[in-house]
Amino acid sequence: MYPVHMNLMRLGLLVPLALLSCTRAPDPRIIGLPEEMVEAHRLTGSTTVPTTASLVSYGGDVRLRITIDTSGKVTDVQIDKSGLNFGDPAPALAVARQWKFRPFTYRGRPVGVTTSIDVNYLAKPVWADPKAAFPVIDYAALRIELIRSGCGGFCPAYKVSIAGDGMVTYSTVASPRIAGLRDFVELGGVTVPGTHRSRIDRAALDGLIGKFRAARFFGLKKEYDGQLSDSAAYTLAFSSGGRFWQVTDYVGQMVGMPEVVTALEDEVDRVAGTVRWVQGDETSLPALRAEGFDPRSPAAADFARVAIERRGDAFVLDLLAAGLPLDRPAPRRVDDQARPLGLVLLEAALRGGRPRVARALINRGWLGKMPPADRARLFAESAGGCDPVVARAFVAAGVDPNARATDGGTALHAARALYPACGGLHDRVPLVGALLDLGVDPNLGNAEGQTPIFDIQEPAVLDLLLARGARVRVQDKRGVSPVFACWPDIIVRMLLDAGAEPRGRYNGKTLATIAREQHMPATSAWLAAHGID
């Protein structure tokens, strides 16, 4: 699923009338939208449904095709057979009929909407003994513990314990040695490994104890095992007054683990402040300095590099302000060349969409120290660092605005892509506008001959590109029109209204066939109005 962006709500600001043909089709009565655009308009209801059955599915258990009228009311619900659809669909159908959304518009006019939405079923909560008594609190013997394991992807592995006197002890399975740190990080570890201690006050501790009591922790089962491979396991433990209870969560909500267990896991993290070690924040450097840490040490270089990847911008900025030696060779990884730390951190910040860090390094002169060819390639591949200020700094440093990435694309290709560099950007319109202002040509194609309007997903971005001269009567090197490279109905309809070529085939199918199969009513209506099948 694509992330929700603020500009997805600008559905009334689409294709300028000057771009429309005088023989254009009537405005659509109903238009297909991606799920995330519809969810941005949700007023009531939930896509999570408790059930009475133990389910074996994970994620979207029943996929529905819904129709919403111009008032925002759901008027039709059907099972979408493109989903896996485990479980009885009746609860999902019933809850969907009650949903309410803010009304939708197209070119400022009310429009009905259709979309597919996954409804997630939760198994019935399972308890060992929900009436089990909570122990007497003996602060001298009290201990609360959370252990998070690694996984087949990028899951931080660590243990944090809280004692009755408020002492917090955080530790990782990684060696605190620098070589061990790098090995651990490659497996998706934490920013700061090793063992670290801090303290919380009695009020915070009592608040956490109250959460365990309210959750009826001692009445939970000892294990909730979802029977999936390569997932992370989380273990909670509470001991006091001569009693001990431990609960292991391995994708537990699939098999009836009460939701309160996940809430407790997160609350232990919050109270213990593990974010300062796992990700890195404004408290990381002060806490490390209290342990005698030197921000100019080789370990600091490792921390900075990993913190960028884990979005610990505040920690990196604090290390830079504290004098992190950027001219020193960066810690090596298997595929690294020997380069100064400043260049390595700048490239990581640009590719990771971390503009605050990128600006700080640019202000320290590191963009000017980058080889010109690398500078040009990074401008294109990172969409100018996903930030108008950084993009302007690139051009001021001599980069051609129409520099090409390895795949032949420009910065506009990267800016319109939902992943990877700008994946966290909520509103791409200012960035795209800045790139156009800098002179990036919206009609340059990549190695496949596709201009930035190909495979575009966001109406407001397409609207801006069209207003700034992006041509729609184009084809890629295979002879394919952009209408065959964009699947959201609203995007294809915008391209057709702007004059894109509707004829042709993709994988042997005409656009009319694709529109029927993919539930694209606005596209189908346009094609029918123009006699195209």
C-alpha positions as CSV (number, residue, x, y, z in Angstrom):
1,M,0.0,0.0,0.0
2,Y,1.3,3.5,-0.8
3,P,1.6,6.0,2.0
4,V,-1.1,8.7,2.4
5,H,0.1,12.1,1.2
6,M,-1.4,15.4,2.0
7,N,-1.7,16.3,-1.7
8,L,-3.9,13.3,-2.4
9,M,-6.7,15.3,-0.8
10,R,-6.5,18.0,-3.4
11,L,-8.9,16.2,-5.8
12,G,-10.5,19.4,-6.7
13,L,-7.3,20.8,-8.2
14,L,-6.7,18.5,-11.1
15,V,-6.5,19.2,-14.9
16,P,-6.7,22.9,-16.0
17,L,-9.5,23.5,-18.4
18,A,-7.1,24.9,-21.0
19,L,-5.6,21.4,-21.4
20,L,-9.0,19.7,-22.1
21,S,-10.2,19.0,-25.6
22,C,-13.3,20.7,-26.7
23,T,-14.8,17.3,-27.4
24,R,-13.9,15.9,-24.0
25,A,-16.2,13.3,-22.4
26,P,-18.6,14.5,-19.7
27,D,-17.2,14.5,-16.2
28,P,-17.4,11.1,-14.7
29,R,-20.3,10.2,-12.2
30,I,-17.9,7.7,-10.5
31,I,-14.2,7.4,-10.4
32,G,-11.8,4.7,-9.1
33,L,-9.4,5.7,-6.4
34,P,-6.6,3.8,-4.6
35,E,-7.4,2.7,-1.1
36,E,-5.1,5.2,0.6
37,M,-6.8,8.1,-1.1
38,V,-10.2,6.9,0.1
39,E,-8.9,6.3,3.6
40,A,-7.7,9.9,3.7
41,H,-11.4,10.8,3.6
42,R,-12.7,8.4,6.2
43,L,-15.0,9.8,8.9
44,T,-16.2,6.7,10.6
45,G,-15.6,3.0,10.9
46,S,-12.6,0.7,11.1
47,T,-11.0,-1.9,8.8
48,T,-10.3,-4.2,11.7
49,V,-13.1,-6.6,12.7
50,P,-13.1,-8.8,15.8
51,T,-14.3,-12.3,15.1
52,T,-15.2,-15.4,17.0
53,A,-13.1,-17.8,15.0
54,S,-9.4,-18.5,15.1
55,L,-8.1,-17.4,11.7
56,V,-5.0,-18.7,9.8
57,S,-4.6,-15.6,7.5
58,Y,-2.3,-12.7,8.0
59,G,-3.1,-9.1,7.0
60,G,-6.1,-8.4,4.7
61,D,-8.4,-11.3,5.5
62,V,-11.3,-10.1,3.3
63,R,-11.0,-7.7,0.4
64,L,-14.1,-5.7,-0.5
65,R,-15.0,-3.6,-3.5
66,I,-17.1,-0.6,-2.2
67,T,-19.0,2.2,-3.9
68,I,-19.4,5.6,-2.2
69,D,-21.9,8.1,-3.4
70,T,-21.5,11.9,-3.6
71,S,-22.5,12.4,0.0
72,G,-19.8,10.0,1.3
73,K,-22.1,7.1,2.1
74,V,-21.3,3.5,1.1
75,T,-24.0,2.4,-1.3
76,D,-22.7,-1.0,-2.5
77,V,-20.3,-3.6,-1.1
78,Q,-19.1,-6.7,-2.9
79,I,-16.4,-9.3,-2.2
80,D,-13.4,-8.5,-4.3
81,K,-12.1,-11.8,-5.6
82,S,-8.6,-10.4,-6.2
83,G,-7.9,-10.8,-2.5
84,L,-7.1,-14.0,-0.6
85,N,-10.3,-13.7,1.3
86,F,-9.9,-16.0,4.3
87,G,-12.7,-16.3,6.7
88,D,-16.5,-15.6,6.7
89,P,-17.1,-12.4,4.7
90,A,-20.3,-11.5,6.5
91,P,-18.7,-9.4,9.3
92,A,-16.7,-7.5,6.9
93,L,-19.7,-6.8,4.6
94,A,-21.7,-5.7,7.6
95,V,-19.1,-3.2,9.0
96,A,-18.4,-1.7,5.5
97,R,-22.0,-0.8,5.0
98,Q,-21.7,1.5,8.0
99,W,-18.7,3.5,6.8
100,K,-18.9,7.2,6.1
101,F,-16.4,9.4,4.2
102,R,-16.0,13.0,3.4
103,P,-17.4,13.7,-0.1
104,F,-15.1,13.4,-3.1
105,T,-14.8,15.8,-6.0
106,Y,-13.3,15.8,-9.5
107,R,-12.5,19.2,-11.0
108,G,-14.4,20.7,-8.2
109,R,-17.6,18.8,-8.9
110,P,-19.0,16.0,-6.6
111,V,-18.2,12.5,-7.8
112,G,-18.9,9.0,-6.6
113,V,-15.9,6.7,-5.8
114,T,-15.1,3.0,-6.0
115,T,-12.1,1.3,-4.4
116,S,-10.9,-2.0,-2.9
117,I,-10.4,-2.1,0.8
118,D,-8.9,-4.9,2.9
119,V,-10.8,-5.7,6.1
120,N,-8.5,-7.4,8.7
121,Y,-10.0,-10.0,11.0
122,L,-8.8,-10.4,14.6
123,A,-9.1,-13.8,16.2
124,K,-11.2,-13.9,19.4
125,P,-9.0,-12.8,22.4
126,V,-7.7,-15.9,24.2
127,W,-6.9,-15.8,27.9
128,A,-5.4,-18.3,30.3
129,D,-7.3,-17.0,33.3
130,P,-8.7,-13.4,32.9
131,K,-9.6,-13.4,36.6
132,A,-6.0,-14.2,37.7
133,A,-5.0,-11.9,40.6
134,F,-2.3,-9.3,40.2
135,P,0.7,-9.7,42.6
136,V,1.5,-7.5,45.5
137,I,4.1,-4.9,44.5
138,D,7.4,-5.4,46.2
139,Y,9.6,-2.7,44.9
140,A,12.7,-4.4,46.2
141,A,12.1,-7.4,44.0
142,L,10.1,-5.8,41.2
143,R,11.4,-6.4,37.7
144,I,9.7,-5.6,34.3
145,E,11.4,-6.8,31.1
146,L,10.9,-6.6,27.4
147,I,12.9,-8.6,24.9
148,R,12.6,-8.0,21.1
149,S,14.3,-10.4,18.7
150,G,15.7,-9.9,15.3
151,C,13.8,-11.2,12.2
152,G,14.4,-12.1,8.5
153,G,14.3,-8.4,7.7
154,F,15.3,-5.3,9.7
155,C,14.1,-5.8,13.2
156,P,16.0,-4.3,16.2
157,A,17.1,-6.9,18.7
158,Y,17.5,-5.8,22.3
159,K,16.5,-6.3,25.9
160,V,15.3,-3.7,28.4
161,S,14.6,-4.2,32.1
162,I,13.2,-1.9,34.7
163,A,13.9,-2.5,38.4
164,G,11.8,-1.4,41.4
165,D,14.2,1.4,42.2
166,G,13.7,2.8,38.7
167,M,17.0,1.6,37.2
168,V,16.6,0.9,33.5
169,T,19.1,-1.5,31.8
170,Y,19.2,-1.7,28.0
171,S,21.4,-4.3,26.3
172,T,21.8,-5.8,22.8
173,V,22.9,-9.2,21.6
174,A,25.6,-7.4,19.6
175,S,29.2,-7.0,20.8
176,P,29.9,-3.4,21.9
177,R,33.1,-3.7,19.8
178,I,33.0,-1.7,16.6
179,A,33.5,-4.7,14.3
180,G,30.7,-6.5,16.1
181,L,28.5,-3.4,15.7
182,R,28.8,-3.4,12.0
183,D,28.0,-7.1,11.7
184,F,24.9,-6.5,13.9
185,V,23.7,-3.5,12.0
186,E,23.9,-5.4,8.7
187,L,21.3,-7.7,10.1
188,G,19.0,-4.8,10.9
189,G,20.1,-3.9,14.4
190,V,20.1,-0.8,16.6
191,T,21.9,2.5,16.4
192,V,23.7,2.1,19.7
193,P,24.5,-1.4,20.8
194,G,26.0,-2.6,24.1
195,T,24.7,-2.1,27.6
196,H,23.4,1.2,28.9
197,R,21.7,2.4,32.0
198,S,19.3,5.2,33.0
199,R,16.7,5.8,35.6
200,I,13.0,6.7,35.7
201,D,11.1,8.2,38.7
202,R,8.6,6.4,40.9
203,A,5.6,8.1,39.2
204,A,6.6,6.8,35.8
205,L,7.2,3.3,37.3
206,D,3.9,3.3,39.1
207,G,2.1,4.4,35.9
208,L,3.7,1.4,34.0
209,I,2.7,-1.0,36.8
210,G,-0.8,0.3,36.5
211,K,-0.9,-0.5,32.8
212,F,0.1,-4.1,33.5
213,R,-2.6,-4.4,36.2
214,A,-5.3,-2.9,33.9
215,A,-4.2,-5.3,31.2
216,R,-4.7,-8.3,33.5
217,F,-1.2,-9.4,32.5
218,F,-1.1,-12.4,34.8
219,G,-4.3,-13.8,33.1
220,L,-2.7,-13.9,29.7
221,K,-1.4,-17.1,28.0
222,K,2.3,-17.7,28.2
223,E,2.7,-17.9,24.5
224,Y,0.8,-16.7,21.4
225,D,2.5,-18.2,18.4
226,G,1.3,-17.2,14.9
227,Q,3.4,-20.0,13.2
228,L,5.1,-17.7,10.7
229,S,8.7,-17.9,9.7
230,D,11.2,-15.0,9.8
231,S,9.1,-12.8,12.1
232,A,10.3,-11.0,15.3
233,A,9.4,-12.4,18.7
234,Y,8.6,-10.1,21.7
235,T,8.7,-11.3,25.3
236,L,7.2,-9.5,28.2
237,A,8.0,-10.5,31.8
238,F,6.8,-9.1,35.2
239,S,7.9,-10.3,38.6
240,S,7.0,-9.1,42.0
241,G,5.8,-10.4,45.4
242,G,7.2,-13.9,44.8
243,R,5.3,-14.2,41.5
244,F,6.6,-14.2,37.9
245,W,4.7,-14.2,34.6
246,Q,6.1,-14.2,31.0
247,V,4.2,-13.7,27.7
248,T,5.8,-14.4,24.3
249,D,4.3,-12.7,21.3
250,Y,5.1,-14.2,17.9
251,V,2.7,-12.6,15.5
252,G,0.3,-13.3,18.3
253,Q,-2.7,-11.3,17.1
254,M,-3.2,-14.0,14.5
255,V,-4.0,-16.5,17.2
256,G,-6.0,-14.5,19.7
257,M,-3.5,-12.5,21.6
258,P,-5.3,-9.5,23.1
259,E,-4.3,-6.2,21.6
260,V,-3.3,-4.9,25.0
261,V,-0.1,-7.0,24.8
262,T,1.2,-4.9,21.9
263,A,0.2,-1.8,23.8
264,L,2.2,-3.0,26.9
265,E,5.3,-3.7,24.7
266,D,5.2,-0.2,23.3
267,E,4.6,1.3,26.7
268,V,7.6,-0.4,28.2
269,D,9.7,1.1,25.3
270,R,8.2,4.5,25.9
271,V,8.8,4.6,29.7
272,A,12.3,3.1,29.4
273,G,13.2,5.5,26.6
274,T,14.7,2.8,24.4
275,V,14.3,5.1,21.3
276,R,17.5,6.8,22.3
277,W,19.5,3.6,21.7
278,V,17.4,1.8,19.1
279,Q,16.9,4.8,16.7
280,G,18.7,7.8,18.2
281,D,17.1,11.1,19.3
282,E,18.0,14.3,21.1
283,T,18.6,12.4,24.3
284,S,21.1,10.0,22.9
285,L,24.3,12.1,23.0
286,P,23.6,13.5,26.5
287,A,23.1,10.0,27.8
288,L,26.2,8.7,26.1
289,R,28.3,11.6,27.4
290,A,27.1,10.8,30.9
291,E,28.8,7.4,30.4
292,G,32.0,9.1,29.3
293,F,31.5,8.8,25.6
294,D,33.6,10.9,23.3
295,P,31.7,12.2,20.2
296,R,34.9,12.5,18.3
297,S,35.7,8.8,18.8
298,P,35.6,6.1,16.0
299,A,32.4,4.7,17.6
300,A,30.7,8.0,17.0
301,A,31.2,7.6,13.3
302,D,29.4,4.2,13.4
303,F,26.6,5.6,15.4
304,A,26.1,8.5,12.9
305,R,26.1,6.3,9.9
306,V,23.5,3.9,11.4
307,A,21.4,6.6,12.9
308,I,20.8,8.1,9.4
309,E,19.5,4.8,8.2
310,R,17.2,4.5,11.3
311,R,16.0,8.1,10.9
312,G,17.7,9.3,14.0
313,D,18.3,12.7,12.6
314,A,18.5,14.6,15.9
315,F,21.3,12.3,17.1
316,V,23.3,12.8,13.9
317,L,22.9,16.6,14.1
318,D,24.0,16.5,17.8
319,L,27.1,14.5,16.8
320,L,27.9,17.0,14.0
321,A,27.6,19.9,16.4
322,A,29.8,18.2,18.9
323,G,32.7,18.0,16.4
324,L,32.4,14.5,14.8
325,P,35.5,14.3,12.6
326,L,34.1,14.2,9.1
327,D,37.5,14.1,7.3
328,R,38.3,10.7,8.9
329,P,37.8,7.7,6.7
330,A,34.3,6.2,7.2
331,P,33.9,2.8,8.8
332,R,34.1,0.3,6.0
333,R,31.4,-2.1,4.9
334,V,31.9,-5.0,2.6
335,D,31.1,-3.1,-0.6
336,D,32.5,0.3,0.5
337,Q,35.4,2.3,-1.0
338,A,37.6,4.2,1.4
339,R,35.9,7.7,1.6
340,P,35.7,10.5,4.1
341,L,32.9,10.1,6.7
342,G,31.4,13.4,5.5
343,L,30.8,12.1,2.0
344,V,29.4,8.8,3.2
345,L,27.0,10.6,5.6
346,L,25.9,13.1,2.9
347,E,25.2,10.3,0.4
348,A,23.2,8.3,3.0
349,A,21.2,11.4,3.9
350,L,20.4,12.2,0.3
351,R,19.4,8.6,-0.6
352,G,17.5,8.2,2.6
353,G,15.5,11.4,2.3
354,R,17.0,13.0,5.4
355,P,17.1,16.7,4.4
356,R,18.0,18.2,7.8
357,V,21.1,16.1,7.9
358,A,21.9,16.8,4.3
359,R,21.6,20.6,4.8
360,A,23.9,20.4,7.8
361,L,26.6,18.6,5.8
362,I,26.2,20.9,2.8
363,N,26.7,23.9,5.1
364,R,29.9,22.2,6.2
365,G,31.1,22.1,2.6
366,W,30.7,18.4,1.8
367,L,28.7,18.8,-1.3
368,G,31.5,20.8,-2.8
369,K,34.0,18.0,-1.9
370,M,31.9,15.4,-3.7
371,P,33.3,14.4,-7.2
372,P,31.3,16.2,-9.9
373,A,30.1,13.0,-11.5
374,D,28.8,11.6,-8.2
375,R,27.2,14.9,-7.4
376,A,25.2,15.0,-10.7
377,R,24.2,11.3,-10.4
378,L,23.0,11.8,-6.8
379,F,21.0,14.9,-7.7
380,A,19.0,12.8,-10.2
381,E,18.7,9.6,-8.1
382,S,17.7,11.4,-4.9
383,A,15.4,14.0,-6.5
384,G,17.7,16.7,-5.3
385,G,17.7,15.2,-1.8
386,C,13.9,15.3,-1.7
387,D,14.1,18.9,-0.5
388,P,13.8,22.2,-2.4
389,V,16.6,23.8,-0.4
390,V,19.0,20.9,-1.0
391,A,18.0,20.8,-4.7
392,R,18.9,24.4,-5.1
393,A,22.2,23.8,-3.4
394,F,23.0,21.1,-5.9
395,V,22.4,23.5,-8.8
396,A,24.4,26.2,-7.1
397,A,27.3,23.8,-6.9
398,G,27.3,23.4,-10.7
399,V,25.0,20.4,-11.2
400,D,23.1,20.4,-14.5
401,P,19.4,20.3,-13.5
402,N,18.9,17.7,-16.2
403,A,21.6,15.4,-14.9
404,R,20.8,11.7,-15.3
405,A,20.6,8.8,-12.9
406,T,22.0,5.4,-13.6
407,D,18.7,4.4,-15.2
408,G,18.7,7.5,-17.4
409,G,16.0,9.3,-15.3
410,T,16.1,12.8,-14.1
411,A,15.4,14.2,-10.6
412,L,11.7,14.5,-11.6
413,H,11.5,10.7,-12.2
414,A,12.8,10.2,-8.6
415,A,10.5,12.9,-7.2
416,R,7.4,11.4,-8.6
417,A,8.3,7.9,-7.4
418,L,6.7,6.9,-4.1
419,Y,9.8,4.9,-3.2
420,P,12.6,4.8,-2.2
421,A,14.3,8.1,-1.6
422,C,11.3,10.3,-1.1
423,G,9.1,7.6,0.5
424,G,8.6,9.6,3.7
425,L,7.6,12.8,1.9
426,H,4.0,13.7,2.6
427,D,3.6,16.5,0.0
428,R,5.6,16.2,-3.2
429,V,4.2,19.3,-4.9
430,P,6.7,21.8,-3.5
431,L,9.6,19.6,-4.4
432,V,8.4,19.0,-7.9
433,G,7.7,22.7,-8.3
434,A,11.2,23.5,-7.2
435,L,12.8,21.1,-9.6
436,L,10.8,22.5,-12.5
437,D,11.8,26.0,-11.4
438,L,15.4,24.9,-11.5
439,G,15.0,23.8,-15.1
440,V,14.4,20.1,-14.9
441,D,12.7,19.2,-18.2
442,P,9.4,17.3,-17.6
443,N,9.6,15.8,-21.1
444,L,13.0,14.0,-20.8
445,G,12.7,10.2,-20.9
446,N,14.7,7.6,-19.0
447,A,16.5,4.7,-20.6
448,E,13.2,3.1,-21.4
449,G,11.9,6.3,-23.0
450,Q,9.4,7.0,-20.2
451,T,9.0,10.7,-19.1
452,P,8.0,11.5,-15.5
453,I,4.3,11.2,-16.2
454,F,4.7,7.5,-16.8
455,D,3.8,5.4,-13.7
456,I,2.7,8.5,-11.8
457,Q,0.5,7.9,-8.8
458,E,-0.5,11.3,-7.4
459,P,-3.1,13.6,-9.0
460,A,-1.7,16.8,-7.7
461,V,1.8,16.0,-9.0
462,L,0.4,15.1,-12.4
463,D,-1.6,18.3,-12.4
464,L,1.5,20.3,-11.8
465,L,3.5,18.6,-14.5
466,L,0.7,19.1,-17.0
467,A,0.4,22.7,-16.1
468,R,4.2,23.2,-16.5
469,G,4.3,21.7,-20.0
470,A,4.5,17.9,-19.7
471,R,3.4,16.4,-23.0
472,V,0.9,13.5,-22.9
473,R,1.0,12.5,-26.6
474,V,4.2,10.5,-26.0
475,Q,5.3,6.9,-26.1
476,D,8.1,4.9,-24.5
477,K,10.6,2.9,-26.5
478,R,8.1,0.0,-26.7
479,G,5.5,2.3,-28.2
480,V,3.4,2.3,-25.1
481,S,1.3,5.4,-24.1
482,P,1.5,6.6,-20.5
483,V,-2.2,5.5,-20.0
484,F,-0.9,1.9,-20.0
485,A,1.8,2.7,-17.3
486,C,-0.5,4.2,-14.7
487,W,-3.1,2.1,-12.9
488,P,-5.2,4.4,-10.7
489,D,-8.4,5.2,-12.6
490,I,-8.2,8.9,-11.6
491,I,-4.7,9.2,-13.1
492,V,-5.6,7.5,-16.4
493,R,-8.7,9.7,-16.7
494,M,-6.6,12.8,-16.2
495,L,-4.2,11.7,-18.9
496,L,-7.1,11.0,-21.3
497,D,-8.7,14.3,-20.6
498,A,-5.4,16.0,-21.3
499,G,-5.1,14.2,-24.7
500,A,-3.0,11.1,-24.1
501,E,-3.3,8.3,-26.7
502,P,-5.8,5.7,-25.6
503,R,-5.2,3.2,-28.4
504,G,-2.7,0.4,-28.2
505,R,-2.2,-2.7,-26.1
506,Y,-0.3,-3.7,-23.0
507,N,0.4,-7.4,-22.6
508,G,-2.0,-8.0,-25.5
509,K,-4.9,-6.1,-23.8
510,T,-6.6,-2.8,-24.9
511,L,-7.1,0.0,-22.4
512,A,-10.9,-0.8,-22.4
513,T,-10.2,-4.4,-21.4
514,I,-7.8,-3.3,-18.7
515,A,-10.3,-0.7,-17.4
516,R,-13.0,-3.4,-17.1
517,E,-10.7,-5.8,-15.3
518,Q,-9.3,-3.2,-13.0
519,H,-12.5,-1.5,-12.0
520,M,-11.7,1.9,-13.7
521,P,-15.2,3.4,-14.3
522,A,-14.0,6.9,-15.2
523,T,-11.6,5.5,-17.8
524,S,-14.4,3.2,-19.2
525,A,-16.8,6.1,-19.4
526,W,-14.2,8.2,-21.4
527,L,-13.5,5.4,-23.8
528,A,-17.2,4.7,-24.3
529,A,-17.9,8.4,-25.0
530,H,-15.2,8.4,-27.7
531,G,-16.3,5.1,-29.2
532,I,-13.1,3.3,-28.3
533,D,-13.1,-0.4,-27.3
